[in-house]
């Protein structure tokens, strides 16, 4: 016998369900909502209502989510799926903390009728919100709820929990969740790997990646590494400047067939750039088909060119971006940085004045630095005074640096006063102001700055550098004697000193505080961390091999001169990545052309 025809309400629900995937604007959704009401299907077909709510809450329109929340509040008996739809929308919104407020309201004592029950999806969406808020305490609370509800066996939920802990910076808890999971999948491994790579333990991330890459053929299919694994490993390599591991990750990407994935390519560009291999970064970019390149591809490559001092090429690539790709704030910051590092003042002003997104503090900081380095101090100060928001500490430090560079006492004093008003109390502020006074032989003011440093108990940020030799990272601090081969390193520095003196080297002691003698200043300069790292590289690698060094601070003028002379005296290429950019020293010259 043929089945009976569906009821009118059921037929209407089926018709509406077929229309749901075709809704695209908020007006469409409001019309659909009205239709649900008119046909009486809003309450009688909760599955359709929940799907509608879910799509509405995620619609990229400012009024869509509020409309979804109004609908939720209008329901006398909301189901768990209704509640989860709103929770998911809030968690993905610009204000994810509101999803936690919604959840907290659900956990309060409920009046009749009973509220919808929480399930694994509820907790998953809430955990994604805590990750976006970096709220470790809320993650801990959700962990407790998760255990109480008895859903700790859910692999996807536990992976989300692990990811939340990691993104909140609680790597110990993330690792504990991982260790306690009896069943894992590739997403679990990736969550831990990404957390370690982007957090404070990139070295451990590489240990984990090597373990995965070395045994991936023995892993069950659900745990086999994929392109996300490679991207996380490349992120750790970029942070550490670990080129050897980066090359190994690239080879592994080829092994698993992920090398054509654009996300992997973008991560490779970033990694090679930050490991000092611009040529490899550009090779990867040009290997991506034009139609497959994304905004991230262009941003990573423009940033690579900028950091390595190729401002003209960065500007050219920016101007050649296809019309289908709209620049974002990262793009503008990258190309402005390229103009800054190359001294392209007029080009930088042109880019800044033509920005199609509102400039933020970093954009202003870059253009102020560009103007200041070029000696256009009045313009730089005027730029700060006419910003739509108050200047922060970094911006005033930038102006102070420019004032020091050009010996402008009045501007240096103004910047120093602003920094004091903002509560800045770092050694660099005092050193810059002291050096401005010293350049004008105002020794009384130099002494006053020194006394203020002492009274304010200013602590100097320790400089450190590290270099990779045979896959092992070696870290050095200024005046370091902790390294096992420190005696060899110091003997090498003595030899280096003799060789570069023959090339005309004279120590630049102007950046050293003026409360010690000239001989002590020279001694302090001789054992800067980057010099120790370079010397170790010279005695640990074969002749002709490139030496790569990463430093946490900006390279000082004396170390810059020394690196140039070492590159000439020993026939080595030396690449130093400091806090701001790359310097490639070769045959007595630097890629920055002494403009940094």
Secondary structure, DSSP 8 states (H G I E B T S, - for coil): -------HHHHHHHHHHHHHTT--SHHHHHHHHHHHHHHTHHHH-HHHHHHHHHHHHTSSSTTHHHHHHHHHHH-TT--HHHHHHHHHHHHTSS-THHHHHHHHHHHS---SS------HHHHHHHHHHHHHHT-HHHHHHHHHHHHHHT-TT-HHHHHHHHHHHHHTT-HHHHHHHHHH-SS--HHHHHHHHHHHHHTT-HHHHHHHHHHHHHHGGGS-GGG---HHHHHHHHHHHHHHT-HHHHHHHHHHHHHTT-TT-HHHHHHHHHHHHHTT-HHHHHHHHHHS-GGG--HHHHHHHHHHHHHTT-HHHHHHHHHT--TTS---HHHHHHHHHHHHHHT-HHHHHHHHHT-SS---HHHHHHHHHHHHHTT-HHHHHHHHHTSSS---HHHHHHHHHHHHHHT-HHHHHHHHHHHHHTT---HHHHHHHHHHHHHTT-HHHHHHHHHHHHHTT------EEEEEETTEEEEEETT---STTHHHHHHHHHHHHHHHHHTT----GGGS-TTS-HHHHHHHHHT-HHHHHHHHHHHHS-TT--EEEEESS---HHHHHHHHHHHHHHT--EEEE-SS-EEEEETTEETTTT--
